[in-house]
Structure formats: C-alpha cells, structure tokens
Amino acid sequence: ITKSFYWELKESTNKIEYLDAKSECNNLLELSVKRQLMANEEVGVLLSGGIDSSIIVSKAAKYNTKIKTFSFGFHERSELPFAKEISKIFNTDHYELYEEDLNISDLLIKMQNIYDDPISDSSCIPTYLINNFASKKLKVVLGGDGADEFFIGYSNWYNRLIELDVQSKKKMINYILENYLISQPIFRSKKRLLNIY
C-alpha cells in the first residue's frame, strides 16, 4: 500500500485589496449563477433563508423575473420566516413544505437506500423531501450548500472559532469538542482528536 496526494491546494501569490476582492467575489458569484440558469428546463432555487441560498436567489432574480423558490420548515426551529422575507424581496414564486405534512420517522429507513452511505446529518431528510417536492414543479434546482461556511453564515460559531484560533489551536479544538464533535462517537475522546490534530 502506498500513499500519495492526488491534488495540492496551491498558495496564491496574488495580492488583492479588500474592496477589489469583494467586487471579484460578487462578479464570480453572479457569473456562476447566470451559467447555471442557462438550461433547457426551468430552474428553481432551494431557499432556506440563510446567507447561501439568499445570495443565489438575489443573483438568479436578475436574470429570471419569476423564479420558483422552495423551503422546508420545522415547527421548533424554522427558517421559513427568513425564506419568506427573501421571497418577497425578490418576488419569487414561493412554495413551502412543512414538517406536519409528513411522517419523518418513516423516512429514516428510506435514507439508507437513498444515500447508500452512513450519514449522521439529520438535514439529509428535509433535503430529500424538499428536492422531491420541488421535482413536482420543475426538474432543475440550485442550492447553496457550503456557502454558509465560505461566507461565515453562522456568525456566532465562526467568529468564536476565529478568535480562539488566534489564541491557540488547542483552545479552538476544545471548543469544537465541547460544542459539537463530542456528540459524534468517533470524537468522544479529546485525546483522540488532539492526536489526529
């Protein structure tokens, strides 16, 4: 058995001012969304109301005056009011799916076949459901998974991590353990994670 890297993230030597970087990021986002809208089918957007999907809706609305948006809501922790607000701002044709309309417990078994992989992220259920719901209206939807991480959408979480990272890597790891990873069996031992680090 041999180990080898099949890719390497090259360090950029480009120097760019903040305002130029902001403008370039905005232009690249707009170009990316515009390209995804060029399809033989109508294109919609999965809209959670978070930073990621809201950015996509804002860009898509420039090129499509009546875009369809789709949101899923739980009663205890719902982002539907935020999604509805974004929908109103950009005048989208908005659809909502509610937890009460479904029996989520029955879907736990189904997820094994759909993902074909052990997955501990409970968001896989609403993701499946909202995509299934949207498929009855159109065939193509855009989503913003990952952009919250890129645009620091979870501000309390990321600001605290940045602050701790400046102080000490071990403090940052302990914070992650105490607030999230401790619930994952593989990371229950702090010593184990520190060894990984």
C-alpha positions in Angstrom: 0.0 0.0 0.0 1.3 3.4 -0.9 0.0 6.8 0.0 0.1 9.7 -2.4 -1.5 13.1 -2.8 -3.6 13.4 -5.9 -4.0 17.2 -5.6 -2.4 20.1 -3.9 -4.0 23.4 -3.0 -1.6 25.9 -4.4 -0.9 29.0 -2.3 -1.9 32.2 -4.0 0.7 34.8 -4.5 -1.8 37.4 -5.8 -2.2 40.4 -3.6 -5.6 42.0 -3.8 -7.2 44.8 -1.8 -10.3 44.0 0.2 -12.7 46.1 -2.0 -11.3 44.5 -5.1 -11.7 41.0 -3.6 -15.3 41.8 -2.6 -16.1 43.0 -6.1 -14.4 40.0 -7.8 -16.3 37.6 -5.5 -19.6 39.2 -6.3 -18.8 39.1 -10.1 -17.8 35.4 -9.9 -21.0 34.5 -7.9 -23.1 36.3 -10.5 -21.4 34.6 -13.4 -21.7 31.2 -11.8 -25.4 31.6 -11.1 -26.0 33.0 -14.6 -24.3 30.0 -16.2 -26.4 27.6 -14.1 -29.6 29.3 -15.2 -28.8 28.5 -18.9 -30.8 25.3 -19.2 -33.4 23.8 -21.4 -35.6 23.4 -18.3 -37.0 25.9 -15.8 -34.6 26.4 -12.9 -35.6 27.0 -9.3 -33.8 27.6 -6.0 -33.9 25.8 -2.7 -34.3 28.7 -0.3 -33.6 28.2 3.4 -33.5 31.9 4.2 -29.8 31.6 5.1 -26.9 33.6 3.5 -26.1 30.9 0.9 -29.4 30.4 -0.7 -30.4 34.0 -0.3 -27.3 35.1 -2.3 -28.3 32.6 -5.1 -31.9 33.9 -5.2 -30.6 37.5 -5.4 -28.3 36.7 -8.4 -30.9 34.5 -10.1 -33.6 37.1 -9.8 -31.5 39.4 -12.1 -31.9 37.0 -15.0 -35.3 35.4 -14.2 -38.1 37.7 -13.1 -40.3 34.9 -11.6 -38.1 32.3 -10.2 -39.6 29.4 -8.2 -38.2 29.0 -4.6 -38.7 26.1 -2.3 -38.4 26.0 1.5 -38.8 23.4 4.2 -39.8 24.2 7.8 -39.8 22.5 11.2 -42.0 24.0 13.9 -39.4 24.1 16.7 -36.6 25.6 14.6 -37.9 27.1 11.4 -36.2 29.4 9.0 -39.4 29.9 6.9 -39.9 33.5 8.0 -36.5 34.4 6.6 -37.1 32.5 3.4 -40.5 34.2 3.0 -38.9 37.6 3.5 -36.3 36.9 0.8 -39.0 35.6 -1.5 -40.9 38.8 -1.1 -37.9 41.0 -1.7 -37.1 39.2 -5.0 -40.7 38.5 -5.9 -40.3 34.7 -6.3 -43.0 32.1 -6.9 -42.6 30.6 -3.4 -43.5 27.1 -2.2 -43.3 25.8 1.4 -43.3 22.3 2.8 -44.0 21.8 6.5 -42.9 19.1 8.9 -46.6 18.5 9.8 -47.4 17.4 6.3 -45.0 14.4 6.6 -44.1 11.4 8.8 -40.4 12.0 9.1 -39.8 8.9 11.3 -40.8 6.7 8.3 -38.1 8.2 6.2 -35.2 7.2 8.5 -35.1 3.7 6.9 -35.5 5.2 3.4 -32.5 7.4 3.8 -30.2 4.3 4.0 -31.1 3.4 0.4 -31.1 7.0 -0.9 -27.7 7.9 0.5 -26.2 4.4 0.3 -23.8 5.6 3.0 -23.9 6.0 6.8 -24.8 9.7 7.4 -25.4 11.4 10.8 -26.6 14.7 9.4 -30.3 14.9 10.1 -30.6 17.6 7.4 -30.5 14.8 4.8 -34.2 14.2 5.5 -35.5 17.7 4.7 -33.0 17.9 1.8 -34.5 14.8 0.3 -38.1 15.9 1.0 -37.7 19.5 -0.4 -36.0 18.1 -3.6 -38.8 15.6 -4.0 -41.4 18.3 -3.5 -39.6 20.6 -6.0 -39.4 17.9 -8.6 -43.1 18.0 -9.0 -42.9 21.6 -10.2 -39.6 21.6 -12.2 -36.5 19.4 -12.9 -33.6 21.7 -12.0 -32.9 23.5 -8.7 -29.9 25.4 -7.4 -28.8 25.1 -3.8 -26.3 26.8 -1.7 -24.7 24.1 0.4 -21.3 25.1 1.6 -21.6 28.8 1.2 -22.5 29.4 4.8 -19.1 28.0 5.6 -17.5 30.3 2.9 -19.4 33.4 3.9 -19.3 32.8 7.6 -23.1 32.4 7.7 -23.1 31.0 11.2 -21.5 34.2 12.7 -21.5 33.2 16.4 -19.9 29.9 15.6 -17.2 31.1 13.2 -16.4 34.4 15.0 -15.7 32.3 18.1 -13.5 29.9 16.2 -11.5 32.7 14.6 -11.0 34.3 18.0 -9.8 31.0 19.5 -7.6 30.1 16.5 -5.7 33.4 17.1 -5.2 32.5 20.7 -4.4 28.8 20.4 -5.2 25.8 18.2 -5.9 23.6 21.3 -8.4 26.1 22.6 -10.2 26.0 19.2 -10.2 22.2 19.2 -11.6 22.1 22.7 -14.4 24.5 21.8 -15.3 22.3 18.8 -15.3 19.2 21.0 -17.4 20.8 23.7 -20.0 22.3 21.3 -20.3 19.7 18.5 -18.0 16.8 18.0 -18.4 15.3 21.4 -21.8 14.1 20.2 -20.0 12.1 17.4 -18.8 8.7 18.7 -15.6 8.8 16.8 -14.5 12.0 18.5 -15.7 11.3 22.1 -12.1 11.2 23.4 -10.5 14.6 23.4 -7.1 12.9 23.4 -8.0 11.0 20.2 -8.8 14.3 18.4 -5.7 16.0 19.7 -3.7 13.0 18.4 -5.4 13.4 15.0 -4.6 17.1 15.0 
